[in-house]
Amino acid sequence: TTVNPTGAEVGKGDEAGRRGSPTASPLGTSAFGSEVAGLDNPDFIYGYYIDRMLQLIDNNWTRPGVTGRVRTIVHFRILRNGQIEDLEIVETSGYSAFDIAALRAVQNAAPLPPLPASYRNPTLGVNLIVR
């Protein structure tokens, strides 16, 4: 358990600064409606890193003129130095322009910040829902 700046205790994965999703998931969401669907390491506790990653992707997101509730799921792996590899669509939206725009947003956000120094693994896999 950690203590946040207000003095309240927060559990692992609920660090101050993490945005969280509308469903109260500690994984994070962004302004353009994306959210982290999952990480390949459930012990990744660096909420500030997820927030920054989503912000950088959000800054590169241009939603195509597709109407309705559309979503795609993108997978990628972040290397220790912040480079991205294995970028792919794992669930298509059904609209190639939307899927390509989602891939482009992640690709153009790279390189991301280096993974936290205290994170022991060499990479972090991310599944990102883009809406």
N, CA, C and O atoms as CSV, one atom per row, in Angstrom:
chain,resi,resn,atom,element,x,y,z
A,1,THR,N,N,0.842,-1.187,0.000
A,1,THR,CA,C,0.000,0.000,0.000
A,1,THR,C,C,0.878,1.238,0.000
A,1,THR,O,O,1.940,1.256,0.622
A,2,THR,N,N,0.433,2.268,-0.698
A,2,THR,CA,C,1.148,3.527,-0.827
A,2,THR,C,C,0.283,4.631,-0.248
A,2,THR,O,O,-0.930,4.463,-0.127
A,3,VAL,N,N,0.877,5.744,0.109
A,3,VAL,CA,C,0.116,6.900,0.573
A,3,VAL,C,C,0.212,7.971,-0.493
A,3,VAL,O,O,1.311,8.332,-0.915
A,4,ASN,N,N,-0.943,8.490,-0.939
A,4,ASN,CA,C,-0.921,9.531,-1.966
A,4,ASN,C,C,-0.721,10.897,-1.322
A,4,ASN,O,O,-0.690,10.990,-0.095
A,5,PRO,N,N,-0.582,11.982,-2.130
A,5,PRO,CA,C,-0.295,13.308,-1.571
A,5,PRO,C,C,-1.339,13.810,-0.577
A,5,PRO,O,O,-1.023,14.664,0.252
A,6,THR,N,N,-2.557,13.313,-0.634
A,6,THR,CA,C,-3.586,13.764,0.308
A,6,THR,C,C,-3.512,12.999,1.620
A,6,THR,O,O,-4.247,13.303,2.560
A,7,GLY,N,N,-2.621,11.999,1.689
A,7,GLY,CA,C,-2.477,11.222,2.909
A,7,GLY,C,C,-3.320,9.963,2.926
A,7,GLY,O,O,-3.237,9.171,3.864
A,8,ALA,N,N,-4.143,9.769,1.883
A,8,ALA,CA,C,-4.988,8.579,1.820
A,8,ALA,C,C,-4.185,7.404,1.280
A,8,ALA,O,O,-3.327,7.566,0.412
A,9,GLU,N,N,-4.470,6.244,1.797
A,9,GLU,CA,C,-3.790,5.054,1.294
A,9,GLU,C,C,-4.424,4.614,-0.013
A,9,GLU,O,O,-5.642,4.671,-0.180
A,10,VAL,N,N,-3.579,4.173,-0.940
A,10,VAL,CA,C,-4.070,3.633,-2.208
A,10,VAL,C,C,-3.425,2.287,-2.418
A,10,VAL,O,O,-2.258,2.091,-2.080
A,11,GLY,N,N,-4.174,1.361,-2.973
A,11,GLY,CA,C,-3.662,0.012,-3.213
A,11,GLY,C,C,-2.759,-0.038,-4.422
A,11,GLY,O,O,-2.707,0.907,-5.209
A,12,LYS,N,N,-2.046,-1.142,-4.570
A,12,LYS,CA,C,-1.168,-1.353,-5.708
A,12,LYS,C,C,-1.984,-1.199,-6.996
A,12,LYS,O,O,-3.063,-1.778,-7.125
A,13,GLY,N,N,-1.466,-0.424,-7.938
A,13,GLY,CA,C,-2.164,-0.207,-9.206
A,13,GLY,C,C,-3.084,0.992,-9.189
A,13,GLY,O,O,-3.664,1.339,-10.218
A,14,ASP,N,N,-3.231,1.642,-8.028
A,14,ASP,CA,C,-4.118,2.796,-7.920
A,14,ASP,C,C,-3.355,4.063,-7.570
A,14,ASP,O,O,-3.894,4.942,-6.898
A,15,GLU,N,N,-2.115,4.168,-8.013
A,15,GLU,CA,C,-1.274,5.292,-7.648
A,15,GLU,C,C,-1.896,6.617,-8.077
A,15,GLU,O,O,-2.614,6.696,-9.074
A,16,ALA,N,N,-1.602,7.644,-7.304
A,16,ALA,CA,C,-2.075,8.984,-7.647
A,16,ALA,C,C,-1.537,9.353,-9.021
A,16,ALA,O,O,-0.385,9.063,-9.344
A,17,GLY,N,N,-2.375,9.993,-9.825
A,17,GLY,CA,C,-1.948,10.410,-11.151
A,17,GLY,C,C,-2.475,9.501,-12.240
A,17,GLY,O,O,-2.502,9.908,-13.402
A,18,ARG,N,N,-2.887,8.309,-11.925
A,18,ARG,CA,C,-3.421,7.405,-12.932
A,18,ARG,C,C,-4.859,7.807,-13.211
A,18,ARG,O,O,-5.636,8.027,-12.281
A,19,ARG,N,N,-5.211,7.904,-14.467
A,19,ARG,CA,C,-6.542,8.375,-14.833
A,19,ARG,C,C,-7.624,7.337,-14.591
A,19,ARG,O,O,-8.715,7.678,-14.134
A,20,GLY,N,N,-7.342,6.086,-14.887
A,20,GLY,CA,C,-8.362,5.054,-14.710
A,20,GLY,C,C,-9.444,5.140,-15.758
A,20,GLY,O,O,-9.656,6.198,-16.351
A,21,SER,N,N,-10.126,4.049,-15.992
A,21,SER,CA,C,-11.177,4.031,-17.006
A,21,SER,C,C,-12.531,4.296,-16.368
A,21,SER,O,O,-12.651,4.288,-15.143
A,22,PRO,N,N,-13.551,4.531,-17.185
A,22,PRO,CA,C,-14.888,4.770,-16.640
A,22,PRO,C,C,-15.392,3.589,-15.802
A,22,PRO,O,O,-16.274,3.761,-14.961
A,23,THR,N,N,-14.847,2.417,-16.023
A,23,THR,CA,C,-15.264,1.248,-15.253
A,23,THR,C,C,-14.406,1.054,-14.015
A,23,THR,O,O,-14.423,-0.012,-13.399
A,24,ALA,N,N,-13.655,2.088,-13.652
A,24,ALA,CA,C,-12.801,2.095,-12.467
A,24,ALA,C,C,-11.595,1.178,-12.603
A,24,ALA,O,O,-10.960,0.842,-11.603
A,25,SER,N,N,-11.269,0.769,-13.822
A,25,SER,CA,C,-10.056,-0.013,-14.037
A,25,SER,C,C,-8.857,0.876,-13.790
A,25,SER,O,O,-8.849,2.022,-14.242
A,26,PRO,N,N,-7.850,0.396,-13.095
A,26,PRO,CA,C,-6.678,1.220,-12.859
A,26,PRO,C,C,-5.755,1.299,-14.072
A,26,PRO,O,O,-4.711,1.947,-13.997
A,27,LEU,N,N,-6.106,0.664,-15.179
A,27,LEU,CA,C,-5.200,0.610,-16.325
A,27,LEU,C,C,-5.119,1.906,-17.099
A,27,LEU,O,O,-4.083,2.172,-17.708
A,28,GLY,N,N,-6.144,2.720,-17.110
A,28,GLY,CA,C,-6.039,4.021,-17.747
A,28,GLY,C,C,-6.870,4.188,-19.004
A,28,GLY,O,O,-7.155,3.227,-19.718
A,29,THR,N,N,-7.255,5.438,-19.258
A,29,THR,CA,C,-7.987,5.818,-20.469
A,29,THR,C,C,-7.424,7.143,-20.956
A,29,THR,O,O,-6.642,7.796,-20.266
A,30,SER,N,N,-7.834,7.524,-22.150
A,30,SER,CA,C,-7.412,8.829,-22.656
A,30,SER,C,C,-8.624,9.599,-23.135
A,30,SER,O,O,-9.732,9.066,-23.206
A,31,ALA,N,N,-8.399,10.851,-23.460
A,31,ALA,CA,C,-9.481,11.737,-23.868
A,31,ALA,C,C,-10.167,11.271,-25.142
A,31,ALA,O,O,-11.358,11.525,-25.321
A,32,PHE,N,N,-9.450,10.596,-26.027
A,32,PHE,CA,C,-10.085,10.200,-27.279
A,32,PHE,C,C,-10.811,8.868,-27.162
A,32,PHE,O,O,-11.247,8.310,-28.169
A,33,GLY,N,N,-10.941,8.360,-25.963
A,33,GLY,CA,C,-11.743,7.169,-25.758
A,33,GLY,C,C,-10.980,5.877,-25.803
A,33,GLY,O,O,-11.583,4.804,-25.787
A,34,SER,N,N,-9.668,5.948,-25.859
A,34,SER,CA,C,-8.917,4.701,-25.826
A,34,SER,C,C,-8.721,4.285,-24.383
A,34,SER,O,O,-8.760,5.108,-23.468
A,35,GLU,N,N,-8.512,3.018,-24.201
A,35,GLU,CA,C,-8.177,2.540,-22.869
A,35,GLU,C,C,-7.298,1.317,-22.995
A,35,GLU,O,O,-7.374,0.572,-23.972
A,36,VAL,N,N,-6.475,1.128,-22.007
A,36,VAL,CA,C,-5.599,-0.030,-21.988
A,36,VAL,C,C,-6.456,-1.226,-21.597
A,36,VAL,O,O,-7.010,-1.271,-20.498
A,37,ALA,N,N,-6.562,-2.192,-22.503
A,37,ALA,CA,C,-7.359,-3.392,-22.253
A,37,ALA,C,C,-6.569,-4.403,-21.444
A,37,ALA,O,O,-7.148,-5.242,-20.755
A,38,GLY,N,N,-5.260,-4.327,-21.525
A,38,GLY,CA,C,-4.445,-5.259,-20.770
A,38,GLY,C,C,-2.973,-5.061,-21.048
A,38,GLY,O,O,-2.570,-4.556,-22.096
A,39,LEU,N,N,-2.183,-5.478,-20.072
A,39,LEU,CA,C,-0.732,-5.460,-20.188
A,39,LEU,C,C,-0.252,-6.891,-20.044
A,39,LEU,O,O,-0.896,-7.697,-19.371
A,40,ASP,N,N,0.883,-7.220,-20.673
A,40,ASP,CA,C,1.371,-8.599,-20.553
A,40,ASP,C,C,2.055,-8.849,-19.214
A,40,ASP,O,O,2.454,-9.977,-18.923
A,41,ASN,N,N,2.193,-7.810,-18.400
A,41,ASN,CA,C,2.757,-7.974,-17.070
A,41,ASN,C,C,1.815,-7.322,-16.065
A,41,ASN,O,O,1.807,-6.097,-15.937
A,42,PRO,N,N,1.019,-8.118,-15.349
A,42,PRO,CA,C,0.052,-7.547,-14.409
A,42,PRO,C,C,0.710,-6.823,-13.232
A,42,PRO,O,O,0.034,-6.105,-12.495
A,43,ASP,N,N,2.021,-7.005,-13.047
A,43,ASP,CA,C,2.726,-6.330,-11.954
A,43,ASP,C,C,3.259,-4.956,-12.354
A,43,ASP,O,O,3.953,-4.314,-11.566
A,44,PHE,N,N,2.944,-4.494,-13.570
A,44,PHE,CA,C,3.390,-3.167,-14.005
A,44,PHE,C,C,2.573,-2.135,-13.224
A,44,PHE,O,O,1.371,-1.997,-13.451
A,45,ILE,N,N,3.216,-1.417,-12.312
A,45,ILE,CA,C,2.512,-0.539,-11.367
A,45,ILE,C,C,2.755,0.942,-11.627
A,45,ILE,O,O,2.463,1.777,-10.771
A,46,TYR,N,N,3.282,1.272,-12.786
A,46,TYR,CA,C,3.699,2.643,-13.065
A,46,TYR,C,C,2.591,3.400,-13.793
A,46,TYR,O,O,2.640,3.579,-15.010
A,47,GLY,N,N,1.595,3.841,-13.030
A,47,GLY,CA,C,0.447,4.537,-13.608
A,47,GLY,C,C,0.817,5.782,-14.371
A,47,GLY,O,O,0.207,6.089,-15.395
A,48,TYR,N,N,1.815,6.507,-13.885
A,48,TYR,CA,C,2.238,7.726,-14.572
A,48,TYR,C,C,2.740,7.401,-15.979
A,48,TYR,O,O,2.575,8.201,-16.899
A,49,TYR,N,N,3.352,6.229,-16.145
A,49,TYR,CA,C,3.866,5.842,-17.461
A,49,TYR,C,C,2.699,5.571,-18.417
A,49,TYR,O,O,2.728,5.996,-19.572
A,50,ILE,N,N,1.679,4.866,-17.933
A,50,ILE,CA,C,0.492,4.582,-18.756
A,50,ILE,C,C,-0.185,5.888,-19.152
A,50,ILE,O,O,-0.584,6.053,-20.305
A,51,ASP,N,N,-0.318,6.821,-18.206
A,51,ASP,CA,C,-0.926,8.119,-18.511
A,51,ASP,C,C,-0.155,8.846,-19.606
A,51,ASP,O,O,-0.754,9.384,-20.537
A,52,ARG,N,N,1.163,8.864,-19.498
A,52,ARG,CA,C,1.996,9.553,-20.490
A,52,ARG,C,C,1.891,8.879,-21.856
A,52,ARG,O,O,1.796,9.554,-22.882
A,53,MET,N,N,1.908,7.540,-21.865
A,53,MET,CA,C,1.771,6.798,-23.116
A,53,MET,C,C,0.446,7.155,-23.800
A,53,MET,O,O,0.423,7.437,-24.998
A,54,LEU,N,N,-0.659,7.142,-23.038
A,54,LEU,CA,C,-1.967,7.461,-23.604
A,54,LEU,C,C,-2.010,8.906,-24.108
A,54,LEU,O,O,-2.609,9.182,-25.148
A,55,GLN,N,N,-1.384,9.818,-23.385
A,55,GLN,CA,C,-1.351,11.216,-23.803
A,55,GLN,C,C,-0.616,11.373,-25.134
A,55,GLN,O,O,-1.072,12.098,-26.019
A,56,LEU,N,N,0.516,10.695,-25.270
A,56,LEU,CA,C,1.291,10.785,-26.515
A,56,LEU,C,C,0.513,10.191,-27.693
A,56,LEU,O,O,0.523,10.750,-28.789
A,57,ILE,N,N,-0.154,9.067,-27.469
A,57,ILE,CA,C,-0.958,8.455,-28.534
A,57,ILE,C,C,-2.138,9.357,-28.871
A,57,ILE,O,O,-2.450,9.563,-30.043
A,58,ASP,N,N,-2.796,9.897,-27.841
A,58,ASP,CA,C,-3.923,10.809,-28.015
A,58,ASP,C,C,-3.520,12.009,-28.873
A,58,ASP,O,O,-4.282,12.444,-29.736
A,59,ASN,N,N,-2.324,12.540,-28.634
A,59,ASN,CA,C,-1.843,13.702,-29.391
A,59,ASN,C,C,-1.663,13.391,-30.871
A,59,ASN,O,O,-1.615,14.305,-31.694
A,60,ASN,N,N,-1.563,12.119,-31.213
A,60,ASN,CA,C,-1.353,11.704,-32.605
A,60,ASN,C,C,-2.602,11.080,-33.229
A,60,ASN,O,O,-2.548,10.592,-34.357
A,61,TRP,N,N,-3.715,11.091,-32.512
A,61,TRP,CA,C,-4.946,10.454,-32.986
A,61,TRP,C,C,-5.771,11.420,-33.811
A,61,TRP,O,O,-6.115,12.509,-33.352
A,62,THR,N,N,-6.087,11.015,-35.033
A,62,THR,CA,C,-7.022,11.733,-35.887
A,62,THR,C,C,-8.096,10.727,-36.279
A,62,THR,O,O,-7.847,9.812,-37.064
A,63,ARG,N,N,-9.300,10.909,-35.721
A,63,ARG,CA,C,-10.380,9.947,-35.981
A,63,ARG,C,C,-10.930,10.168,-37.378
A,63,ARG,O,O,-11.318,11.280,-37.735
A,64,PRO,N,N,-10.961,9.090,-38.173
A,64,PRO,CA,C,-11.553,9.228,-39.505
A,64,PRO,C,C,-13.061,9.459,-39.407
A,64,PRO,O,O,-13.658,9.267,-38.348
A,65,GLY,N,N,-13.660,9.865,-40.500
A,65,GLY,CA,C,-15.086,10.165,-40.518
A,65,GLY,C,C,-15.959,8.929,-40.491
A,65,GLY,O,O,-16.757,8.705,-41.402
A,66,VAL,N,N,-15.813,8.129,-39.455
A,66,VAL,CA,C,-16.621,6.926,-39.282
A,66,VAL,C,C,-17.617,7.223,-38.174
A,66,VAL,O,O,-17.226,7.657,-37.090
A,67,THR,N,N,-18.887,6.998,-38.428
A,67,THR,CA,C,-19.907,7.304,-37.427
A,67,THR,C,C,-20.252,6.074,-36.608
A,67,THR,O,O,-19.986,4.940,-37.006
A,68,GLY,N,N,-20.841,6.324,-35.473
A,68,GLY,CA,C,-21.286,5.226,-34.620
A,68,GLY,C,C,-20.236,4.795,-33.614
A,68,GLY,O,O,-19.157,5.380,-33.516
A,69,ARG,N,N,-20.580,3.760,-32.875
A,69,ARG,CA,C,-19.698,3.227,-31.833
A,69,ARG,C,C,-18.744,2.231,-32.469
A,69,ARG,O,O,-19.058,1.049,-32.614
A,70,VAL,N,N,-17.588,2.725,-32.843
A,70,VAL,CA,C,-16.585,1.917,-33.534
A,70,VAL,C,C,-15.395,1.770,-32.616
A,70,VAL,O,O,-15.022,2.709,-31.912
A,71,ARG,N,N,-14.793,0.582,-32.624
A,71,ARG,CA,C,-13.583,0.379,-31.835
A,71,ARG,C,C,-12.690,-0.642,-32.511
A,71,ARG,O,O,-13.155,-1.513,-33.246
A,72,THR,N,N,-11.408,-0.520,-32.250
A,72,THR,CA,C,-10.435,-1.497,-32.707
A,72,THR,C,C,-9.506,-1.775,-31.540
A,72,THR,O,O,-9.378,-0.944,-30.641
A,73,ILE,N,N,-8.858,-2.927,-31.539
A,73,ILE,CA,C,-7.873,-3.233,-30.506
A,73,ILE,C,C,-6.520,-3.398,-31.185
A,73,ILE,O,O,-6.350,-4.190,-32.112
A,74,VAL,N,N,-5.569,-2.621,-30.687
A,74,VAL,CA,C,-4.209,-2.605,-31.206
A,74,VAL,C,C,-3.301,-3.244,-30.161
A,74,VAL,O,O,-3.450,-2.997,-28.965
A,75,HIS,N,N,-2.362,-4.064,-30.619
A,75,HIS,CA,C,-1.345,-4.628,-29.725
A,75,HIS,C,C,0.011,-4.099,-30.154
A,75,HIS,O,O,0.292,-3.960,-31.345
A,76,PHE,N,N,0.858,-3.803,-29.155
A,76,PHE,CA,C,2.240,-3.434,-29.435
A,76,PHE,C,C,3.091,-3.754,-28.219
A,76,PHE,O,O,2.586,-3.964,-27.116
A,77,ARG,N,N,4.382,-3.786,-28.451
A,77,ARG,CA,C,5.349,-4.070,-27.393
A,77,ARG,C,C,6.272,-2.868,-27.271
A,77,ARG,O,O,6.812,-2.378,-28.263
A,78,ILE,N,N,6.447,-2.396,-26.025
A,78,ILE,CA,C,7.344,-1.274,-25.756
A,78,ILE,C,C,8.684,-1.849,-25.300
A,78,ILE,O,O,8.740,-2.627,-24.348
A,79,LEU,N,N,9.747,-1.468,-25.976
A,79,LEU,CA,C,11.089,-1.888,-25.593
A,79,LEU,C,C,11.600,-0.976,-24.475
A,79,LEU,O,O,11.054,0.103,-24.245
A,80,ARG,N,N,12.626,-1.410,-23.800
A,80,ARG,CA,C,13.189,-0.665,-22.661
A,80,ARG,C,C,13.486,0.791,-23.033
A,80,ARG,O,O,13.288,1.687,-22.212
A,81,ASN,N,N,13.960,1.039,-24.268
A,81,ASN,CA,C,14.323,2.400,-24.687
A,81,ASN,C,C,13.127,3.216,-25.199
A,81,ASN,O,O,13.307,4.350,-25.642
A,82,GLY,N,N,11.910,2.657,-25.144
A,82,GLY,CA,C,10.714,3.370,-25.570
A,82,GLY,C,C,10.305,3.106,-27.007
A,82,GLY,O,O,9.231,3.526,-27.436
A,83,GLN,N,N,11.152,2.413,-27.755
A,83,GLN,CA,C,10.778,2.053,-29.129
A,83,GLN,C,C,9.610,1.064,-29.084
A,83,GLN,O,O,9.414,0.356,-28.097
A,84,ILE,N,N,8.844,1.033,-30.169
A,84,ILE,CA,C,7.686,0.138,-30.275
A,84,ILE,C,C,7.964,-0.910,-31.336
A,84,ILE,O,O,8.531,-0.613,-32.388
A,85,GLU,N,N,7.556,-2.148,-31.049
A,85,GLU,CA,C,7.643,-3.216,-32.045
A,85,GLU,C,C,6.374,-4.049,-31.977
A,85,GLU,O,O,5.559,-3.888,-31.069
A,86,ASP,N,N,6.218,-4.938,-32.944
A,86,ASP,CA,C,5.066,-5.855,-33.016
A,86,ASP,C,C,3.718,-5.129,-33.022
A,86,ASP,O,O,2.752,-5.609,-32.430
A,87,LEU,N,N,3.653,-3.979,-33.686
A,87,LEU,CA,C,2.410,-3.207,-33.760
A,87,LEU,C,C,1.458,-3.884,-34.736
A,87,LEU,O,O,1.795,-4.108,-35.898
A,88,GLU,N,N,0.261,-4.207,-34.243
A,88,GLU,CA,C,-0.715,-4.892,-35.095
A,88,GLU,C,C,-2.129,-4.689,-34.576
A,88,GLU,O,O,-2.347,-4.363,-33.409
A,89,ILE,N,N,-3.081,-4.891,-35.477
A,89,ILE,CA,C,-4.497,-4.891,-35.109
A,89,ILE,C,C,-4.841,-6.308,-34.642
A,89,ILE,O,O,-4.602,-7.273,-35.368
A,90,VAL,N,N,-5.398,-6.437,-33.443
A,90,VAL,CA,C,-5.814,-7.763,-32.974
A,90,VAL,C,C,-7.328,-7.936,-33.043
A,90,VAL,O,O,-7.832,-9.059,-33.016
A,91,GLU,N,N,-8.049,-6.822,-33.132
A,91,GLU,CA,C,-9.494,-6.875,-33.378
A,91,GLU,C,C,-9.848,-5.692,-34.259
A,91,GLU,O,O,-9.727,-4.540,-33.842
A,92,THR,N,N,-10.283,-5.975,-35.471
A,92,THR,CA,C,-10.582,-4.915,-36.426
A,92,THR,C,C,-11.900,-4.219,-36.091
A,92,THR,O,O,-12.799,-4.798,-35.482
A,93,SER,N,N,-11.978,-2.968,-36.507
A,93,SER,CA,C,-13.210,-2.195,-36.351
A,93,SER,C,C,-14.189,-2.503,-37.474
A,93,SER,O,O,-15.380,-2.207,-37.380
A,94,GLY,N,N,-13.665,-3.101,-38.536
A,94,GLY,CA,C,-14.472,-3.310,-39.725
A,94,GLY,C,C,-14.286,-2.185,-40.739
A,94,GLY,O,O,-14.801,-2.262,-41.854
A,95,TYR,N,N,-13.554,-1.146,-40.356
A,95,TYR,CA,C,-13.275,-0.010,-41.227
A,95,TYR,C,C,-11.761,0.122,-41.341
A,95,TYR,O,O,-11.087,0.439,-40.361
A,96,SER,N,N,-11.231,-0.117,-42.524
A,96,SER,CA,C,-9.777,-0.076,-42.665
A,96,SER,C,C,-9.208,1.306,-42.345
A,96,SER,O,O,-8.116,1.401,-41.784
A,97,ALA,N,N,-9.923,2.373,-42.688
A,97,ALA,CA,C,-9.427,3.729,-42.399
A,97,ALA,C,C,-9.293,3.945,-40.893
A,97,ALA,O,O,-8.345,4.582,-40.434
A,98,PHE,N,N,-10.242,3.413,-40.129
A,98,PHE,CA,C,-10.199,3.552,-38.672
A,98,PHE,C,C,-9.031,2.755,-38.104
A,98,PHE,O,O,-8.280,3.255,-37.267
A,99,ASP,N,N,-8.880,1.515,-38.560
A,99,ASP,CA,C,-7.781,0.657,-38.084
A,99,ASP,C,C,-6.421,1.273,-38.409
A,99,ASP,O,O,-5.526,1.285,-37.564
A,100,ILE,N,N,-6.267,1.779,-39.616
A,100,ILE,CA,C,-5.001,2.387,-40.027
A,100,ILE,C,C,-4.719,3.643,-39.204
A,100,ILE,O,O,-3.576,3.892,-38.824
A,101,ALA,N,N,-5.758,4.433,-38.929
A,101,ALA,CA,C,-5.574,5.641,-38.116
A,101,ALA,C,C,-5.126,5.276,-36.698
A,101,ALA,O,O,-4.303,5.977,-36.110
A,102,ALA,N,N,-5.658,4.194,-36.151
A,102,ALA,CA,C,-5.259,3.742,-34.809
A,102,ALA,C,C,-3.794,3.306,-34.809
A,102,ALA,O,O,-3.034,3.661,-33.907
A,103,LEU,N,N,-3.403,2.536,-35.824
A,103,LEU,CA,C,-1.999,2.114,-35.939
A,103,LEU,C,C,-1.083,3.330,-36.084
A,103,LEU,O,O,-0.021,3.400,-35.466
A,104,ARG,N,N,-1.508,4.271,-36.900
A,104,ARG,CA,C,-0.701,5.468,-37.145
A,104,ARG,C,C,-0.532,6.304,-35.869
A,104,ARG,O,O,0.540,6.862,-35.634
A,105,ALA,N,N,-1.576,6.391,-35.052
A,105,ALA,CA,C,-1.485,7.159,-33.802
A,105,ALA,C,C,-0.418,6.573,-32.880
A,105,ALA,O,O,0.362,7.308,-32.275
A,106,VAL,N,N,-0.391,5.241,-32.778
A,106,VAL,CA,C,0.617,4.590,-31.929
A,106,VAL,C,C,2.002,4.757,-32.545
A,106,VAL,O,O,2.961,5.105,-31.856
A,107,GLN,N,N,2.096,4.510,-33.836
A,107,GLN,CA,C,3.381,4.595,-34.535
A,107,GLN,C,C,3.970,6.007,-34.447
A,107,GLN,O,O,5.171,6.163,-34.228
A,108,ASN,N,N,3.138,7.026,-34.615
A,108,ASN,CA,C,3.615,8.403,-34.584
A,108,ASN,C,C,3.946,8.881,-33.176
A,108,ASN,O,O,4.659,9.872,-33.014
A,109,ALA,N,N,3.441,8.196,-32.159
A,109,ALA,CA,C,3.767,8.538,-30.767
A,109,ALA,C,C,5.153,8.026,-30.381
A,109,ALA,O,O,5.727,8.478,-29.390
A,110,ALA,N,N,5.687,7.097,-31.150
A,110,ALA,CA,C,6.990,6.495,-30.852
A,110,ALA,C,C,8.113,7.439,-31.241
A,110,ALA,O,O,7.971,8.194,-32.203
A,111,PRO,N,N,9.229,7.418,-30.518
A,111,PRO,CA,C,9.435,6.545,-29.374
A,111,PRO,C,C,8.727,7.087,-28.140
A,111,PRO,O,O,8.654,8.297,-27.924
A,112,LEU,N,N,8.207,6.165,-27.337
A,112,LEU,CA,C,7.617,6.516,-26.052
A,112,LEU,C,C,8.755,6.749,-25.061
A,112,LEU,O,O,9.910,6.453,-25.369
A,113,PRO,N,N,8.447,7.273,-23.880
A,113,PRO,CA,C,9.513,7.394,-22.880
A,113,PRO,C,C,10.098,6.015,-22.567
A,113,PRO,O,O,9.399,5.009,-22.693
A,114,PRO,N,N,11.363,5.955,-22.165
A,114,PRO,CA,C,11.935,4.666,-21.759
A,114,PRO,C,C,11.114,4.059,-20.622
A,114,PRO,O,O,10.540,4.781,-19.807
A,115,LEU,N,N,11.064,2.745,-20.574
A,115,LEU,CA,C,10.371,2.082,-19.468
A,115,LEU,C,C,11.030,2.480,-18.151
A,115,LEU,O,O,12.231,2.748,-18.126
A,116,PRO,N,N,10.271,2.525,-17.060
A,116,PRO,CA,C,10.848,2.917,-15.772
A,116,PRO,C,C,12.066,2.056,-15.411
A,116,PRO,O,O,12.071,0.845,-15.632
A,117,ALA,N,N,13.084,2.694,-14.860
A,117,ALA,CA,C,14.334,1.999,-14.514
A,117,ALA,C,C,14.110,0.861,-13.523
A,117,ALA,O,O,14.813,-0.148,-13.573
A,118,SER,N,N,13.141,1.013,-12.627
A,118,SER,CA,C,12.905,-0.036,-11.627
A,118,SER,C,C,12.035,-1.178,-12.161
A,118,SER,O,O,11.849,-2.184,-11.476
A,119,TYR,N,N,11.501,-1.030,-13.382
A,119,TYR,CA,C,10.756,-2.115,-14.026
A,119,TYR,C,C,11.778,-3.106,-14.560
A,119,TYR,O,O,12.622,-2.743,-15.380
A,120,ARG,N,N,11.712,-4.340,-14.112
A,120,ARG,CA,C,12.768,-5.320,-14.375
A,120,ARG,C,C,12.710,-5.998,-15.742
A,120,ARG,O,O,13.729,-6.500,-16.217
A,121,ASN,N,N,11.547,-6.024,-16.380
A,121,ASN,CA,C,11.419,-6.738,-17.650
A,121,ASN,C,C,11.958,-5.901,-18.810
A,121,ASN,O,O,11.943,-4.672,-18.741
A,122,PRO,N,N,12.435,-6.552,-19.877
A,122,PRO,CA,C,13.003,-5.809,-21.009
A,122,PRO,C,C,11.946,-5.172,-21.917
A,122,PRO,O,O,12.263,-4.254,-22.674
A,123,THR,N,N,10.702,-5.641,-21.855
A,123,THR,CA,C,9.639,-5.105,-22.707
A,123,THR,C,C,8.321,-5.101,-21.937
A,123,THR,O,O,8.195,-5.715,-20.878
A,124,LEU,N,N,7.349,-4.396,-22.495
A,124,LEU,CA,C,5.987,-4.388,-21.953
A,124,LEU,C,C,5.019,-4.475,-23.127
A,124,LEU,O,O,5.014,-3.607,-23.999
A,125,GLY,N,N,4.201,-5.525,-23.147
A,125,GLY,CA,C,3.175,-5.677,-24.182
A,125,GLY,C,C,1.904,-4.971,-23.756
A,125,GLY,O,O,1.502,-5.044,-22.594
A,126,VAL,N,N,1.266,-4.278,-24.708
A,126,VAL,CA,C,0.071,-3.493,-24.425
A,126,VAL,C,C,-1.019,-3.840,-25.425
A,126,VAL,O,O,-0.765,-3.903,-26.627
A,127,ASN,N,N,-2.237,-4.067,-24.932
A,127,ASN,CA,C,-3.425,-4.148,-25.772
A,127,ASN,C,C,-4.213,-2.879,-25.520
A,127,ASN,O,O,-4.604,-2.597,-24.387
A,128,LEU,N,N,-4.448,-2.107,-26.582
A,128,LEU,CA,C,-5.088,-0.808,-26.463
A,128,LEU,C,C,-6.377,-0.814,-27.261
A,128,LEU,O,O,-6.386,-1.137,-28.448
A,129,ILE,N,N,-7.469,-0.452,-26.597
A,129,ILE,CA,C,-8.763,-0.281,-27.270
A,129,ILE,C,C,-8.844,1.158,-27.737
A,129,ILE,O,O,-8.662,2.078,-26.940
A,130,VAL,N,N,-9.113,1.366,-29.015
A,130,VAL,CA,C,-9.256,2.706,-29.575
A,130,VAL,C,C,-10.686,2.861,-30.041
A,130,VAL,O,O,-11.212,2.028,-30.779
A,131,ARG,N,N,-11.313,3.952,-29.595
A,131,ARG,CA,C,-12.718,4.228,-29.961
A,131,ARG,C,C,-12.807,5.506,-30.756
A,131,ARG,O,O,-13.899,5.909,-31.156
